[in-house]
Amino acid sequence: MWHIDMTLEKVTLPVPQFNQITLSDLKQKIEDAIQHGQNYLNDLKAVPQTHEAQLDVLTQMDMLENNMSEVWGILSHLNAVMNNTETREIYQSLLPALSEYYTALGQHTVLYQTFQHIHDQNLFSNLSDAQQSAIKLALRDFKLSGVALEGEKKQRYAEISSRLSQLSSDFSNHVLDATQAYFKPLSEEELKGLPESSVQLLKQYGQQHELDQPVATLDIPAYLAIMTYAETRSLRQTLYHAYTTRASELSEHSAFDNTPIMEEILRLRQEMAHLLGFNNYAELSLASKMAPNVETVNQFLIDLAQHARQPAEKEILDIKAIAAEDNVTDLQAWDIAFYSEKLKVQQFNLSQEALKPYFPVPKILQGLFRIVNRLYGIQVIEREAPVWHPDARYFELEDQGQVVGGFYLDLYARSGKRGGAWMSGFRSRMQTAHHLQKPICYMVCNFTPPINGQIAQLTHNEVITLFHEFGHGLHHMLTEVDNISVAGTHGVAWDAVELPSQFMEFWAWDNESLELLSEHINTKESLAPELLKALLDARFFQSGMQTLRQIEFALFDLTIHKLSPALNAEQIQATLNDIRQKYAVAPTTIENRFQHSFSHIFAGGYAAGYYSYKWAEVLASDAFDRFEQEGIFNTQTGKEFRQAILAVGGKDQALEAFVNFRNREPKIDALLRHQGWTNNS
């Protein structure tokens, strides 16, 4: 049933009262939380004498972190999904104090000594596995936070941390502002080739700009529609230039230029790495990851590029051939998506647009929830809860009638919302003195919104994105660890944290799953057999080019963070150009400033870690390989994956958790097969 006519049941977990939250109250709560934490650190003058008192310090730190992550998490979330001047100003104003607090915590000598003392005692072995892992990870993080630094070096580390948090926020704001500052009114002629649903979307954007004509924007749904379907080549070129020069010196909105921010971020990261005794920031980044060292990652990416090279070269030749049929012999970057779509239709008789009516959002959610139920035995139930925007909805997970967690979905692109898709935790699982706190998270996407009051319909690519984020959400919610430091995604090596998300994507490609996910918005029929066959046949379409694109980003990220001294803007561009020359097969332009909006590494947690997507894809493919052998809805296999991977959080090391599920270390074979390269050496 798509529409829930009955009144939703009331929420059972304590959730934020978004209908009552005021920014001033939120600001006060965050300031109080920071002050409370600072007071505790100031009062901790010596390592407590007894084992019980030492353990109480750990408990108090967990409580402080729980309180802080909750109140700051609400503001951070609102700043990302409902960004406006007031929210941004409050967020920015609190960053220095928050950074100062966390730096003081990470460099607190007595706190560090307390953790070390517990670790070194015989009684350490009596602690739970989760407590032991939390203490070991904390000791590592103390060292990476400069606890061993003295005097001026310690102070300098604190200054760098504070400045980096500000710069990352500025970078992100510039990307958002530059994206939303651009719009281009379109003539009827320029709409040629666009499907009717895309035309209606652009008209909707026009209305938002108070214009009586369609408008092109740089929001992903609008941008992709034009790059994929617009027959007017000059329009595609204009949009491509605007999109790839966002937040750069070449943008017409130069106030949002990220050039100096990138340079300063790289300088400060390198300085921080040197303070801590590392040769470069890449080494510092990998000190807390699954991969053993920078060279291993570099070689992994190069080896994977060699597998992708041959198929990618064939794929670009196919695009050039179909473009030549239109007398386009000088294939440009803004032609790739357009002719790729034509090629897909020619080769597989498949168009993303033809698929969309089969993927209405209510049916997709119903199907996704049924898949999760079959895999893990959990029910997903929508509940009534206050939300920040009418698009947002709240759900809870139940396992045998017991609520185990909750999540919000906010699926559609809109003004004031950052681009991309992500999962972020609001509250983590944790055993408090009074009760077991259940986890809650946010899952945010930027899909094509409902048009003219119709039910929203997604492309299959958007379905895959939804499954990806839901995999992250399950990792957060299905944890069975009661220690906040290692519950859910906490404490999981960053290059393994994408395992559950990429793993979930496989169910968006399964024949049986697609029957659960698809129903034509008008005829109510499942995906037509010929469309289903075309979709599955096209699964590996341009997988070589897509892989080389990811490797290009990952190698660029790794390289700019391993070179010392830190690069300036010209050297950053030269590095990217050099990597493109070696690995890319698709054309680009000399004015492409991709790096200026590469928020993953300049405003997110992926600095010298973007390789994690490919690294974890090996793990995800290999994990799914077991399901392929034993049945992709095999409940016993699903139960074992839940227990070995989703339940353990950071309690078990990533490799240990994987081996517990597969009974061996990971192999790359399944990834190569899932890319369609089994016969490619």
C-alpha positions in Angstrom: 0.0 0.0 0.0 1.6 3.3 -1.1 -0.3 5.9 0.8 -0.9 5.4 4.5 -4.4 6.7 5.0 -4.5 5.9 8.7 -3.0 8.1 11.3 0.6 7.2 11.9 1.5 5.7 15.2 3.4 8.0 17.5 7.1 7.7 17.7 8.4 5.4 20.4 12.0 6.6 20.7 12.9 10.1 22.1 13.5 12.2 19.0 14.4 15.9 18.4 11.4 18.2 18.5 12.1 19.9 15.2 8.8 21.8 15.4 9.9 23.4 18.7 13.7 23.8 18.2 14.9 27.4 18.1 18.4 28.2 16.9 19.1 30.3 20.0 18.1 27.5 22.3 20.3 25.1 20.3 23.2 27.5 20.4 22.8 27.7 24.2 22.7 23.9 24.6 25.9 23.5 22.5 27.7 26.2 24.5 26.6 24.5 27.8 27.8 21.1 26.5 31.2 22.6 25.6 31.5 24.3 29.0 30.4 21.2 30.8 33.1 19.2 29.0 35.8 21.8 29.6 34.9 22.0 33.3 35.3 18.2 33.6 38.7 18.3 31.9 39.8 21.2 34.0 38.8 19.3 37.2 40.7 16.1 36.2 44.0 16.9 37.8 45.4 13.4 38.4 44.8 9.8 37.4 42.3 8.4 39.9 43.7 6.0 42.4 41.2 3.0 42.1 40.3 0.9 39.1 36.6 1.8 39.6 37.3 5.5 39.7 39.4 5.2 36.5 36.6 3.4 34.7 34.2 6.1 35.9 36.3 8.6 34.0 35.7 6.6 30.8 31.9 6.5 31.6 31.9 10.3 32.1 33.7 10.9 28.8 31.2 8.7 27.0 28.3 10.7 28.6 29.9 14.0 27.6 30.5 12.8 24.0 26.9 11.5 23.8 25.5 14.8 24.9 27.8 16.8 22.6 27.3 14.7 19.5 23.5 15.0 19.9 23.2 18.8 20.2 25.9 19.6 17.8 24.6 16.9 15.4 21.2 18.6 15.2 22.8 22.0 14.3 25.2 20.4 11.8 22.3 18.5 10.2 20.1 21.7 9.9 23.1 23.5 8.5 23.3 20.9 5.7 19.6 20.4 4.9 18.0 23.8 5.7 21.0 26.2 5.2 20.2 29.9 5.6 22.1 32.9 6.9 21.1 32.5 10.5 21.8 28.8 10.8 25.2 29.3 9.0 26.2 32.2 11.2 25.5 30.3 14.4 27.2 27.2 13.1 30.3 29.2 12.1 30.3 31.1 15.4 30.5 27.8 17.4 33.2 26.1 15.4 36.2 27.7 17.2 35.0 26.8 20.7 34.0 23.2 19.6 37.4 22.7 18.0 39.2 24.1 21.0 37.3 21.7 23.3 38.1 18.6 21.2 41.7 19.6 20.9 41.9 20.0 24.7 40.3 16.6 25.1 42.7 14.9 22.7 45.7 16.5 24.3 44.7 16.1 27.9 47.7 14.4 29.5 45.9 13.1 32.6 43.0 11.8 30.6 45.5 10.0 28.3 47.4 8.6 31.3 44.1 7.3 32.8 43.3 5.4 29.6 46.9 4.1 29.4 46.8 3.1 33.1 43.6 1.0 32.6 45.1 -0.6 29.5 48.3 -1.6 31.3 46.6 -3.2 34.3 45.9 -6.9 34.6 42.2 -6.1 35.1 42.1 -4.9 31.5 41.4 -8.4 30.3 38.3 -8.5 32.5 36.7 -5.7 30.5 34.3 -6.4 27.7 35.7 -6.7 24.1 34.0 -3.4 23.3 35.6 -1.6 26.2 39.0 -3.0 25.3 38.6 -1.9 21.7 37.4 1.6 22.7 40.4 2.1 25.0 42.9 0.9 22.3 41.3 3.2 19.7 41.3 6.1 22.2 45.0 5.6 22.9 45.8 5.7 19.2 43.7 8.8 18.8 45.4 10.6 21.7 48.7 10.1 19.9 47.2 11.4 16.6 45.8 14.4 18.5 49.3 15.5 19.7 49.0 14.4 23.3 52.8 13.8 23.4 53.6 17.3 22.0 55.1 19.9 24.3 54.7 23.6 24.7 54.6 25.6 21.4 54.1 22.5 19.3 51.0 21.6 21.3 49.6 25.1 21.0 50.3 25.1 17.3 48.5 21.8 16.8 45.4 23.3 18.5 45.6 26.4 16.3 45.8 24.2 13.2 42.8 22.1 14.2 40.7 25.1 14.9 41.6 26.8 11.6 41.0 23.6 9.6 37.5 23.2 10.9 36.7 26.7 9.8 38.3 26.3 6.4 36.4 23.1 5.8 33.1 24.8 6.6 34.0 27.8 4.3 34.8 25.4 1.5 31.5 23.6 1.8 29.6 26.9 2.0 31.3 28.2 -1.1 30.3 25.1 -3.1 26.7 25.4 -1.9 26.6 29.1 -2.6 28.2 28.8 -6.0 25.9 26.0 -7.0 22.8 28.0 -6.0 23.9 31.3 -7.4 23.8 30.0 -11.0 20.7 29.7 -13.1 20.0 30.1 -16.8 16.6 30.8 -18.3 15.9 28.5 -21.3 14.1 29.0 -24.6 11.8 26.5 -26.1 14.5 25.6 -28.7 16.9 24.7 -25.9 14.5 22.2 -24.4 14.7 20.1 -27.6 15.5 16.4 -26.7 14.5 16.7 -23.0 11.8 14.3 -21.8 8.6 15.8 -20.6 9.3 15.1 -17.0 12.6 17.0 -17.2 10.9 19.9 -18.9 8.4 20.1 -16.1 11.2 19.9 -13.5 13.0 22.9 -15.2 9.7 24.8 -15.3 9.4 24.1 -11.6 12.8 25.6 -11.0 11.7 28.6 -13.1 8.8 29.2 -10.8 11.1 29.1 -7.8 13.1 31.8 -9.5 9.8 33.7 -10.2 10.2 33.3 -13.9 7.5 32.2 -16.4 9.9 29.9 -18.3 12.1 26.9 -17.6 15.4 27.4 -15.8 18.6 25.4 -15.8 20.4 25.2 -12.5 23.4 23.3 -11.2 21.3 21.2 -8.9 22.1 17.6 -9.9 18.6 16.6 -11.2 18.5 19.6 -13.5 22.2 19.4 -14.5 22.1 15.7 -15.3 18.9 16.1 -17.3 20.4 18.7 -19.6 23.8 16.9 -19.9 22.0 13.7 -20.8 19.2 14.8 -23.1 19.6 18.4 -24.4 20.2 18.3 -28.1 21.5 21.9 -28.1 25.2 21.2 -27.8 26.1 24.8 -26.9 23.7 24.6 -23.9 25.4 21.5 -22.7 28.8 23.3 -23.1 27.5 26.3 -21.1 26.2 24.1 -18.3 29.3 22.0 -18.2 31.5 25.0 -17.9 29.4 26.5 -15.1 29.3 23.2 -13.2 33.0 22.4 -13.5 34.2 25.9 -12.6 32.0 26.2 -9.5 33.7 27.8 -6.5 36.8 28.5 -8.6 38.6 31.6 -10.0 37.0 30.9 -13.4 33.4 31.1 -12.1 31.4 34.2 -12.8 30.7 34.2 -9.0 34.3 34.8 -8.0 33.3 35.6 -4.4 33.0 31.9 -3.8 36.5 31.0 -5.1 38.0 28.1 -3.1 41.5 28.5 -4.4 43.1 30.1 -1.3 41.1 27.8 1.0 42.5 24.6 -0.7 46.0 26.0 -0.5 45.8 26.8 3.2 44.1 23.4 4.0 46.9 21.5 2.3 49.6 23.6 4.1 48.0 23.2 7.5 47.5 19.4 7.0 51.1 19.0 6.1 52.2 21.0 9.0 50.0 19.0 11.3 51.5 15.7 9.9 55.1 17.0 10.5 54.2 18.0 14.1 53.1 14.4 14.8 56.2 12.9 13.2 54.8 11.8 9.8 56.4 12.6 6.5 53.2 13.8 5.0 49.4 14.0 5.6 48.7 10.8 3.7 50.8 8.9 6.2 48.9 10.6 9.1 45.5 9.7 7.4 46.4 6.1 6.9 47.6 5.7 10.5 43.9 5.1 11.5 42.8 3.1 8.4 42.7 -0.6 7.4 45.3 -0.2 4.5 48.8 -0.7 5.9 50.6 2.2 4.1 50.5 4.8 1.4 52.4 2.7 -1.1 50.0 -0.2 -0.8 47.1 2.1 -1.5 48.9 3.7 -4.5 49.7 0.3 -6.0 46.2 -1.0 -5.4 44.7 1.9 -7.4 47.3 1.5 -10.2 46.6 -2.2 -10.4 42.9 -1.7 -10.6 43.4 1.0 -13.3 45.2 -1.6 -15.4 42.2 -3.9 -15.2 39.8 -1.1 -16.2 42.0 0.4 -19.0 41.1 -2.0 -21.8 37.3 -1.9 -21.3 37.4 1.9 -20.8 39.3 2.4 -24.1 36.7 0.4 -25.9 33.9 2.3 -24.2 35.2 5.7 -25.3 35.6 4.4 -28.9 32.0 3.3 -28.9 30.9 6.8 -27.7 33.1 8.5 -30.5 31.5 6.2 -33.1 27.9 7.1 -32.2 28.8 10.8 -32.0 30.4 10.6 -35.4 26.9 9.5 -36.7 25.8 13.1 -35.8 28.9 14.5 -37.5 30.5 15.2 -34.1 34.1 14.3 -34.7 35.6 16.5 -31.9 34.0 14.7 -28.9 34.1 17.0 -25.9 33.5 16.6 -22.2 29.9 17.9 -22.5 29.1 15.3 -25.1 29.9 12.2 -23.0 26.6 11.9 -21.0 24.5 12.8 -24.1 26.1 10.2 -26.4 26.4 7.6 -23.6 22.6 7.8 -23.3 22.2 7.4 -27.0 24.6 4.5 -27.0 22.8 2.8 -24.1 19.5 3.1 -26.0 21.1 1.7 -29.2 23.0 -1.2 -27.5 20.4 -2.2 -24.9 17.2 -0.4 -25.9 17.3 1.1 -22.5 16.7 4.7 -21.3 16.8 5.9 -17.7 13.8 8.0 -18.6 11.8 4.9 -19.7 12.6 3.2 -16.4 11.5 6.1 -14.1 7.7 5.4 -14.2 8.5 1.9 -12.9 10.3 3.4 -9.8 7.9 5.5 -7.9 9.3 6.4 -4.4 6.6 4.7 -2.3 7.1 1.4 -4.2 10.9 1.6 -3.9 10.7 2.1 -0.2 8.2 -0.7 0.2 10.5 -3.0 -1.8 13.6 -1.9 0.1 12.0 -2.5 3.4 10.8 -6.0 2.3 14.4 -6.8 1.1 15.8 -5.8 4.5 13.1 -7.8 6.3 14.0 -10.9 4.3 17.7 -10.5 4.9 17.8 -9.5 8.5 14.3 -10.3 9.9 13.6 -6.6 10.8 10.4 -4.6 10.1 10.5 -0.9 9.1 7.5 1.1 10.3 6.8 4.7 9.5 6.0 6.7 12.7 4.8 10.2 13.3 7.5 12.6 14.5 8.4 16.3 14.1 10.5 17.0 11.0 12.5 20.0 9.7 10.8 20.0 6.3 7.7 18.5 4.8 9.8 16.2 2.6 11.3 14.5 5.6 9.8 11.3 7.1 10.6 9.2 10.2 10.7 5.4 10.5 11.7 2.9 13.1 13.2 -0.6 12.9 11.7 -3.4 14.9 13.2 -6.8 15.5 10.7 -9.3 16.8 8.5 -6.5 18.0 11.2 -4.6 19.8 12.3 -1.2 18.4 16.1 -1.3 17.8 16.6 2.1 16.1 15.1 4.9 14.1 15.9 6.9 11.0 14.8 10.0 9.0 14.6 10.1 5.2 15.0 13.4 3.4 15.2 12.4 -0.3 14.7 15.4 -2.6 16.9 18.2 -3.9 15.8 21.7 -2.9 17.2 25.2 -2.3 19.3 25.5 0.9 20.3 21.9 0.9 23.8 20.7 0.3 24.4 18.4 -2.7 25.2 14.8 -2.6 23.9 11.9 -0.4 24.9 10.9 3.1 24.0 9.2 6.3 24.8 10.9 9.6 24.1 9.6 13.1 21.9 11.7 15.4 22.2 9.4 18.4 24.3 6.3 18.9 23.5 3.1 20.8 24.8 3.3 24.3 24.2 1.7 27.7 23.5 4.5 30.2 23.0 4.2 33.9 19.3 4.1 33.4 18.5 2.5 30.1 19.8 1.3 26.7 19.8 4.2 24.4 18.7 3.2 20.8 20.4 4.6 17.7 18.8 7.1 15.3 20.3 8.5 12.1 19.5 10.8 9.2 19.7 9.6 5.6 19.8 12.4 3.1 19.7 12.4 -0.7 19.2 14.9 -3.5 16.8 13.1 -5.9 14.5 14.6 -8.5 11.6 16.0 -6.5 8.0 15.4 -7.1 6.8 17.4 -10.2 3.4 19.0 -10.5 2.1 17.2 -7.4 2.9 13.8 -8.8 4.5 11.0 -6.8 8.3 11.3 -7.2 9.9 8.8 -9.6 13.6 7.8 -9.5 16.1 6.7 -12.0 17.8 3.4 -11.4 21.0 5.2 -10.5 19.0 7.0 -7.8 17.7 3.7 -6.5 21.3 2.5 -6.2 22.2 5.7 -4.2 19.2 5.1 -1.8 20.4 1.5 -1.2 23.9 2.7 -0.6 22.8 5.2 2.1 20.5 2.6 3.6 23.4 0.3 4.0 25.2 3.0 6.1 22.0 3.4 8.1 21.7 -0.3 8.9 25.4 -0.2 10.0 24.5 2.6 12.4 21.2 1.1 13.6 21.8 -2.7 13.8 24.9 -2.4 16.0 24.8 -4.5 19.2 27.6 -2.7 20.8 26.7 -0.7 23.9 29.8 1.5 24.0 29.4 4.7 22.1 33.0 4.9 20.9 32.7 1.6 18.9 29.0 1.4 18.3 27.7 1.5 14.7 30.1 3.2 12.4 32.2 4.6 15.3 35.7 3.2 15.5 35.3 1.4 12.1 38.4 1.9 9.9 37.4 4.6 7.4 38.4 2.5 4.4 36.0 -0.3 5.6 33.1 1.9 6.5 31.8 1.8 2.9 31.5 -2.0 3.1 27.9 -2.2 4.3 26.8 0.6 1.9 28.3 -0.8 -1.3 27.2 -4.2 -0.2 23.5 -3.1 -0.2 23.8 -1.8 -3.8 23.9 -5.4 -5.1 20.2 -5.9 -4.2 19.3 -3.0 -6.6 20.6 -5.2 -9.4 19.0 -8.5 -8.5 16.1 -9.9 -10.6 14.0 -10.9 -7.7 14.7 -7.6 -5.9 13.7 -5.5 -8.9 10.3 -7.2 -8.9 9.8 -6.0 -5.3 11.0 -2.5 -6.2 9.2 -1.7 -9.4 5.6 -1.0 -10.3 4.5 1.3 -13.1 3.1 4.5 -11.7 0.0 4.2 -14.0 -0.5 0.6 -15.0 0.8 -0.9 -11.7 2.7 -3.5 -13.6 6.1 -4.7 -12.6 9.1 -3.9 -14.7 8.4 -5.1 -18.2 10.4 -8.2 -19.1 12.2 -6.5 -21.9 13.1 -3.5 -19.7 14.3 -5.8 -16.9 16.5 -7.7 -19.4 17.8 -4.5 -20.8 18.6 -3.1 -17.3 20.4 -6.2 -16.3 22.2 -6.5 -19.6 23.4 -2.9 -19.2 24.7 -3.4 -15.7 28.4 -3.2 -16.8 27.8 -0.3 -19.2 30.9 1.9 -19.1 32.1 0.2 -15.9 35.7 0.8 -17.2 35.3 4.5 -17.6 33.5 4.8 -14.2 36.2 3.0 -12.5 39.0 5.1 -14.1 37.1 8.2 -13.0 37.0 7.0 -9.4 40.7 6.0 -9.5 41.5 9.5 -11.0 39.9 11.1 -7.9 41.5 8.7 -5.5 45.0 9.1 -6.9 44.6 12.9 -7.1 43.6 12.9 -3.4 46.4 10.6 -2.3 49.0 12.4 -4.4 48.3 16.0 -3.2 48.4 14.7 0.4 51.6 12.8 0.1 53.7 15.5 -1.7 55.7 17.8 0.6 56.0 20.7 0.8 52.2 21.4 0.3 51.2 22.3 -3.2 50.0 25.6 -4.4 46.9 26.0 -6.7 49.0 25.8 -9.9 50.7 22.6 -8.6 47.3 21.1 -7.5 46.0 21.7 -11.0 49.2 20.2 -12.6 48.9 17.1 -10.4 45.3 16.6 -11.5 46.2 17.2 -15.2 49.1 14.7 -14.9 46.8 12.0 -13.4 44.2 12.6 -16.0 46.8 12.2 -18.7 47.8 8.9 -17.4 44.5 7.4 -16.5 41.5 9.1 -18.0 40.1 8.1 -21.4 37.3 10.6 -21.5 38.1 14.2 -22.7 38.1 17.1 -20.2 38.8 20.8 -20.6 41.7 22.9 -19.4 39.4 25.1 -17.4 37.8 22.1 -15.5 38.2 22.9 -11.8 36.8 19.8 -10.3 39.1 20.1 -7.2 37.4 23.4 -6.2 34.2 21.5 -5.4 35.7 18.2 -4.2 34.0 18.5 -0.8 34.7 14.8 0.1 38.4 15.7 0.7 38.3 19.4 1.5 35.1 19.5 3.6 34.4 15.9 4.5 36.3 13.0 6.1 37.9 11.6 3.0 41.2 13.5 2.9 43.9 11.0 1.7 41.0 8.5 2.1 38.9 8.8 -1.1 40.5 5.4 -2.2 38.2 3.9 0.5 35.3 3.6 -2.0 37.4 1.2 -4.1 39.1 -0.5 -1.2 35.7 -1.2 0.4 34.2 -2.3 -2.9 36.6 -5.2 -2.9 35.2 -6.2 0.6 31.6 -5.6 -0.5 31.9 -7.6 -3.7 33.6 -10.5 -1.9 31.0 -10.5 0.9 28.2 -10.5 -1.7 29.9 -13.4 -3.5 29.0 -15.6 -0.5 25.3 -14.6 -0.9 25.5 -15.5 -4.6 26.8 -19.0 -3.7 24.3 -19.6 -0.8 21.2 -17.6 -2.1 20.9 -13.8 -2.0 17.9 -14.0 0.3 19.4 -16.8 2.4 18.3 -15.9 5.9 21.2 -17.8 7.6 23.8 -15.9 5.5 21.9 -12.7 6.2 22.0 -13.4 9.9 25.7 -14.1 9.8 26.4 -10.9 7.9 24.4 -9.0 10.4 26.3 -10.5 13.3 29.8 -10.4 11.8 29.7 -7.0 10.1 26.7 -4.9 11.1 26.4 -5.8 14.7 30.1 -5.4 15.8 30.7 -1.7 14.9 34.3 -0.9 15.7 34.6 -3.6 18.4 36.3 -5.9 15.9 39.0 -4.7 13.6 37.7 -4.4 10.0 39.8 -7.3 8.6 38.9 -9.5 11.6 35.2 -8.8 11.1 35.5 -9.6 7.4 37.3 -12.9 8.0 34.7 -13.8 10.6 32.1 -13.6 7.8 34.0 -15.1 4.9 36.4 -17.4 6.9 39.3 -16.0 4.8 40.9 -12.8 3.8 39.4 -10.7 1.0 40.1 -11.4 -2.7 39.7 -9.0 -5.6 38.2 -11.7 -7.9 34.6 -10.9 -7.1 35.1 -7.2 -7.7 36.5 -7.9 -11.2 33.5 -10.2 -12.0 31.0 -7.6 -10.7 32.5 -5.0 -13.0 32.1 -7.4 -16.0 35.9 -7.9 -16.4 36.2 -11.6 -15.6 38.0 -12.3 -18.8 40.1 -9.2 -18.8 43.6 -9.5 -17.5 
